[in-house]
Amino acid sequence: MIRQYRVGWLFTISGTPIQDATLLVEDGRILGVEEGEAGPAATDLRNWAVMPALVNAHTHLEFSHLTQPLGTEGMSFPQWITEVIRYRQGFGEDIAREKAVAIHDGLKQSASHGVGAVGEIATLPLTEASYAQSDVHVVSLLEVLGLDPDRVTQGLARAEEHALYPWSQPNVSAGVSPHAPYSLKREVVEHCVSLSAAKGLPLAMHLAETTQELELLEEGTGPFRVMLDNMGLFRTEDFPGGRRVLDYLKLLAPAYRAMVVHGNYLSEHEIAFLAEHAETMSVCYCPRTHAYFHHDPHPIEELLAQGVPVVLGTDSRSSNPDLNLWKEVQHVQREFPDIPESQLLNMVTRDAAFALGIEDVFGTIERGKSARVAAFPIVPDTPDVLSAMLAGQPRLWNLDGELSEFDLATA
């Protein structure tokens, strides 16, 4: 059955915004877009602005039951990691069930803020129940750790199993996430990149996140060395010094898609390298997590100026008060007012979908794409609709059925 929705303003992201557009939808997909008046059967949404469902490029939803971030604002990153480890150790005997409940709740929280897809860093144990019955598509990027020689082989085997796992839910696709330079041997990163390239999987890696990470790579010293020493995981051959973030970018470049998560401390040469590989590489900026740790200003403007795709993520509730991706957009707008408003939309739609390898379904409104959209109530004759949207909050609609009175309520 073809459904029609007459929209006040339609932001397709693939072209210029359209006033008074009609969306044609069938079987959960966009069938077409028409301009001008619709037929009498169309659902009247002329007091709404519609854009593609938001794509949150980076989440850790197992922390979704936290009511406030872990630790204290501005604390050192290695100290915060110990808080994360302590929190994970607090799970009960049925870890898989507790995590599944938290992840499912995180997906509900995400949907309530207009998000239709997430790039989720998945940790084991993981069950299908984690993603079941969700309106949100999950790109499940399995986290791979690898400093302990006894666990490296096992971790890589699980990554390969995850890549091929036959999910019963249509809202799940696979990816891989070699965790970070301080938690992996270089050969583990290389193996994950090979898996990504061979299977067409998106890859995400935490990189250039902190100055302490840079010190470990460059000097083999600092708080990360102390932390790894205390865990019995520091080996000089893994961290001999003399390394740069650029070395890891070169390792990631052959991947099918490679997303640098955070990228807070990228040098001029590293930004230039990313620009040379902008067809497959991107940077995910997590604005409010960045602010929580009091990092130096993010190089987002330099990245964009060089043509590097920048996407946005909330990270987790262990470093962020909520999973509201639109608040990340608003944070960027406040901190970097020279970034065009249209570019802000790209960061949470088209570019984010491409970074996660789901651009065939998400990121733009055009034929064949998902009929999940983000909708904003607008006052008739609003002079600047995009500014009004950026000042508001979206809701997620699935245009695959009748919208209820609750959906259409503006309060």
N, C-alpha and C positions, 0 to 999 in steps of 0.2 A: 504494500500500500504506500503510495506516494503522499507525503505530508508537506504542507506549505506553511512557511512562517514569514510573515511580513515584518521586517525589522527596521527600526528607525535609523540606525547607523550600523553598517557592517564593515568591520576591519578584517579583511581577508588575509592580510600580511603579505600575500602574493601580488598585491596591486594597491592602488589608491583606495582610501575608504569610500564607501558607497552609501549615500543617503537614500532611504526608502528602497530597500532591497528585499527581494523575496528569496528565501532559501528553500530548495527542494530537497527532501530527505527520503531515503528508502532503505530499509533494512540496516539502520544504524550508520549509513554512509551518506555523504553529501552527493546528491544527484546533479545539482546545478545551482547557479546563482543568476537571478534575473533582476533587472532594474525596473523601477516603476511600479504601478499598481498591480496588486495580486488579485486572484479570483476570490469569490465570496467564501470559499472553504478555508482560506488561509487563517491561521492563528495570528491575532493582531498583537504584534510586539513593537509597535511604533514608539513606545516610551522606553525602549531598551537599546543599548549599544551592545553589539555582540562581536566577539573575537574568538580565535581558536582556544580550546581548553589550554590552560597553562601547563608548562612542562617544568617540573622541579628537577634540575639536573643532578642534584646531590643530596641524598638523605641517608640517615642511619635510623630506621624506624623502630628498632628494638628499644630505643630510649624514649618512646612516645608517652610513657606513663609518668615521666618526670614532670614535676610542677614548676621546677626552676632549674637553671643550669647547674652543673656540678662544680664544686670548688668555689672560688671567689673571682670576681672580675679582675682581669689584669695579672692573674697568677702566671707563673712560668709554665710553659707548655708541657715539659716532662712531668712536672708535679701534677698537672691536670690529667695526664695519661694514667698516673697511679690511681687517681680518683675513678677513672673509667674502669680500670681493672678491678678495683674494689667493688664498684657497682655491679659488674658482671658476675663477680663471685657471690653476690647476694641473691642470685636466682635460686629458687628451691630445687627439689629433686627432679621435678618435671620441667626441665629447662625449655624443651621444645614447645610445650604448651604455653608457658608463660611468655616466651618470645612471640609465639604466634598471636596471642591476645594483644600484646603491645603493638606489633606490626599492623594487625588488622585495625586497631584503634588509630594508629598513625595514618593509615590510608583514609579512614573516615575523616580525620582532622584535615587532611590534605584536600579531599573533595569539598569540604565545607568552605575552602578558600579558593575555589575555582580551578583546582589542579586536576588535570585529566591523565597525567603520566608522571612517573618519578623514576629517577636513576637511583636505585636502592642498593647500598652496599650490604650484601647478604653475608651473614656469618653462620656457621654450623653450630648446633643442629638446626636444620631448616625443614619445614614440612609444607605440604601443599595448602594446609589450613591457613598458613600465614597470609596467603594472597587470595583466598577464596571469597566469592560473593562481593567483589569490590568493583566500583565504578571507575577505578583508577588503574591504568595500565602500569605494570611494574617491569622495568628493565632490571632484572636481578643480577647484579654484578658480584660474583662470589669473591669475597676477600681472600687473598692468598698471602700467608706469612711464611718466612723462610730464612731464619738464621740458625735454628737448631738442625744440624745435619740429619738427625733421626726423623724429623718431621717434614723435611723438604719434599721428599719423594711422595709421601702421603698427601701433602697439600696440593701438589701438581696433579696427582691422579684424581683428586676430588674436583679440581677445576675442570678437567677434561670430562668427567662424569656430568658435572653441572651443565657444561656446554651442550651435551647431547641429551639431557634429561627430557623425556616426553611429557611436559606439563599438560595436565588435563584441562586447565583453565586457559581460555583464549586470551586472557589479559596479562599473560606473562611471556617475556622473552629473556634470553640469557645474555650474560656478559661476564667479564672477568676484571678483577681489581687487585693487581699487585699492590700491596698496601702503601708502603713508603720506603724511602732510601734507608731509614734507620731500622727497618724490620725485615729486610730482604737481602739475600745475596744477589749480586748482579745477574747470575745465571738463571735465577728464578724469574727475574723481570724478562729476560730474553725468551724464556720458555713461554711465559704468558703472552708476549707479543707474537710469537710464532703461532700460538693457539688462536689468537685474535685474527691474524691474517689468514690462517688456513680455514677457519670456520665462519669468517665474516662477522665476528663479535665485536661489540663496542668494548673499549678498555678505559678504565679510570684509575689514576694513581695520584695519591696525595704527594705533592712535590712543591718545593720552594715555599713551604708553609711558615717556617720560623727561622730566625737567625741562629738558633741552637742547631738546627738541622744543617745549615751551611757550615757551621764550625766543625761539626762531626765529619762532614765530607771533606772539607778543606784541610783540617788539622788533625782529625782523629781524636779530638778532645772535647771537653765541655759537658754540660748536664746530661746529654744523651749517652755519652760514654759511661758516666756514673750510673745512670739508670740501667744500661745494658750489663755493666759489671755486676750490679746488685742482682740481676736476674740470671747471671752466669752465661750470658749470651754474647759478650764482647770478645771478638777475635781480631787481632791486628790485621790479618790478611783480608778481612771484610771491610775494614775501615783504615786503610793505610795512610790516608791524607792525600792531598793533591788532586782531589776530585771536585767537580763542579756540577751544578744542576744541568748544565749543558750536556754533560756526559750521559745523563739519564734521558734527556730529550732525544738524543741521538738513538738511544736504545728503543724509545717508544715510537719513533717515526715510522717504522715499517708496519705498524698495527693497522687494522682495518679502519678503526676510528680510535684516536687517543685523546682523552680529556685529562688535562692537568688540573687537579683539584686544588684550589686555593691560589697558587702562583703569586703569593704575596711578595716574594723577594726575587723577582726575575730581573736579571741584568739586561743591559742594552743588547748584548750579543745573543742572549737567550730569546729575547723578544724577536730579534731579527730572524733567528732560526725558526721560531714558531710561524712567523710570517711567510717564510719560504715553504712551509708545509701546511698552510692554512686550509688546503683542500681536505685534510684528514685530521688535523690537530686543532684543539680548542683549549680555552682556559675557563674553568668554573670558579667564579668569585662568589664567596658566601659572605655578604656584607655585614650582617649583624654578628656572626661568629667572629669575623675579622675584628670588629669593634670590641667584642667581649675580651679579646686578648690584648687589646691596645697595640695592635701592630702599626707599623709605619703605613702611610697612605698607600693604598693599592695602586699598581701601575695600570689600571684599567684604561685610562685615556691614552697612554702610550701604546698599549696593545691595540686598541681600536684604530688609532692613527696609522698603525703599521698594517692594518687589515687582518689582524688575528681575531677570529670569532671568540667573543666572550659571552658566556651564559651564566645564569644565576642559580644558586641553590640555597636552601635553608640550612644545610648540614643537619645536625640532630638537636634534640631538646636537651642534650647534655652541654650544649654551648649556646643555645638560643631559646628564648622564652616560649616560642610557639613554632608552628609549621606554616605560617602565613607567608607564602611566596610573594604576594603583592606588597607586603611590607618591605621585602628586600628591594623591590623595584622602587618604592618610595624612598628608601634609605639612599639608594644610588642617586636618585633625582636630587635629594637634598645635598649630598656630599659632592656631587659632580654635576652642577646645573648646566654645564656647557654641552653635555651629551644630549643629542636630539631625542625628543620624546618618542619618535618612531623607532629609534635604535633600542630604547628601553623595552619596547614590545618584542622586538626580535630576540632579545636575550632570554625570554621566557616562552618563546613559541618556536619559530622556524629554526633558529640556530641551535636551540637546546634539543629539539627533536633530531636534528642532523647529528649532533654530537653523540647522541645515544643510539643512533642507527634506526630510528623509528619515523623517519621523515616521509615514508610512504603512507603513513596513517595520521600522523600528528603534525602540528606546527603551522599549517595554513588552512584556510577554508577554500577548498576547490574540489572538483569532481573526484570521487573516490576516497576522500579523506573521512576521518571519523566525524560523526555528527555530535560529538561532545564539544560543547562550547563554553566559554566564560561570558557571562552576561552582567551588564551594569545598568541599573535603573537610571534614566536621564530625564530631566525636566524638558518638556517641549520648548523648542526654540532656543536651546542652550547654545550660546555663541561659540564656545570652544569645547566640543565634545570630548576630545582626547584629554584635555586638562581636567575635565570633570571626572573622567574615568580614573585618571591617575590619583585624584584626590579621594576616590571612593574605594569600594571593595567589591570584588566579583563574586558570583556564585556559579557553580557548575551545573549545566543543564545537559541532559542527554536527549537530543531532539529525535528520539525514536518512538515517541508516544505523546499522549496529551500532557501538556504541562498543567499541573494542579494549581489551585488557588494559592497553596503554600509557595509553590515555585514563583508565582507571579507577584507575591506580596513584596512591596517595596520597603517595608519596615524591617 
